[in-house]
Every structure is written in C-alpha cells, then in structure tokens.
Amino acid sequence: MSTEMLKDALDFDLIADVFVSESISASPAELHGQLCGYLAAGVALPLEDWLTMVAEFCDITSWKEDASRAAIVELYTATLILLQNGEYALVPCISDEDAELCERGMTLSQWAHGFLAGYGLSGQKKDLTDETKQVLRDFANISAMQADMRALEDNNDNEVDLTELVEYVRLSAMMLYSEHYDVKPNVDHTKKASLH
C-alpha cells in the first residue's frame, strides 16, 4: 500500500464519520493521539488490545457497522506502518487544511491530550530520556491550549505557527517511537515486546 493510501486511512473526516454513524461523542483526534502515544512508548499493542482500548475510549460494546470496525482497524494498521517504514510520513489525525484554523488547533490539542493518555496507559514511566520528558511536557502544554485554540483567528501568522506546531508534534511522535524500535519497512512491531 502506498504512503498516500496509508495517510488516507488517517483522515480526520473519515474517522469523524465513523463516530457519527456509531453515535460516538469522543474526539477522533484524541483517539489517534492515544494510539500514537501508546506505540511511541515502545510497548507492543496487538490489534485485539487496540480494539478493546477503542471500545473503552468510545464507550461502546460493539460496532453497529462492519465498515466502522474496518476503518478503525485501518487507522491502526496505517499508523503502525507509517511509524515503521522509515519515511517519517506519519500525520496526526486532525482536521485538515479546509477546516477553520481554530478547528485545526482544537483537534491538535485533542491529539496531544490523547498522546499523553496513550503514553500513560502503556505503563512506561521510568528511565525516560531528557528528550522524551521534554516532548511529553511540550505535548502537555499543547494539550492545555484548547481554549486558546478555540479563539484562534484565521490569519497568516497563526497559520504559520500552527503548521510549525503540527510538524513538531508529528516529528516528535516519530522520534519517540524510533527510540524503541529500528524504523524500517517490513517489520511487524505488534508482536515484539520492548527491550527497554
């Protein structure tokens, strides 16, 4: 599957549509952040465990539509491949450039909040490098900016700032992941426990 096709599986509107059809009120950005945070902590996350996490996060017992489950499985698979393939092509599942700046900012804050939750759920709390601690602090600051993001006005300066923030979040998530794994294609990290 091409990198672009993988990125399509992380489309915010696609997952938002799934949430609407399943009557889920949670944030798609936060869910994807949680997945990325868990994986970036260096802990294996088999698909079935991820699906259990999704059910708890979304407060559902089962899927109404098979297509919804399939989209969530694709979100997981595409995220894992994009983290592993060495192209540094992972993108956070947030509102795209067609959305208002405040909406994009809000979903970035939600993604960062989810990332921290996922990292915490992984149980990895000891022997964190200074770099990792700094990234987690930065993500906590971004997570805390939801009110500021809601008030963000559409202008070029804010556009540039938000684009830089998204890029920082994107690269930091991949950097944390690569601290635990050799990043290269055709390696399945769902079956390997961390050595750290």
C-alpha positions, 0 to 999 in steps of 0.5 A: 500500500502506498504512503498516500493510501496509508495517510488516507486511512488517517483522515480526520473526516473519515474517522469523524464519520465513523463516530457519527454513524456509531453515535460516538461523542469522543474526539477522533483526534484524541483517539489517534493521539492515544494510539500514537502515544501508546506505540511511541512508548515502545510497548507492543499493542496487538490489534485485539488490545487496540480494539478493546482500548477503542471500545473503552475510549468510545464507550461502546460494546460493539460496532453497529457497522462492519465498515466502522470496525474496518476503518478503525482497524485501518487507522491502526494498521496505517499508523503502525506502518507509517511509524515503521517504514522509515519515511517519517510520513506519519500525520496526526489525525486532525482536521485538515487544511479546509477546516477553520484554523481554530478547528485545526488547533482544537483537534491538535490539542485533542491529539496531544491530550490523547498522546499523553493518555496513550503514553500513560496507559502503556505503563512506561514511566521510568528511565525516560530520556531528557528528550522524551520528558521534554516532548511529553511536557511540550505535548502537555502544554499543547494539550492545555491550549484548547481554549486558546485554540478555540479563539484562534483567528484565521490569519497568516501568522497563526497559520504559520505557527500552527503548521510549525506546531503540527510538524513538531508534534508529528516529528516528535511522535516519530522520534519517540517511537524510533527510540524503541524500535529500528524504523524500517519497512517490513517489520511487524512491531505488534508482536515484539515486546520492548527491550527497554 
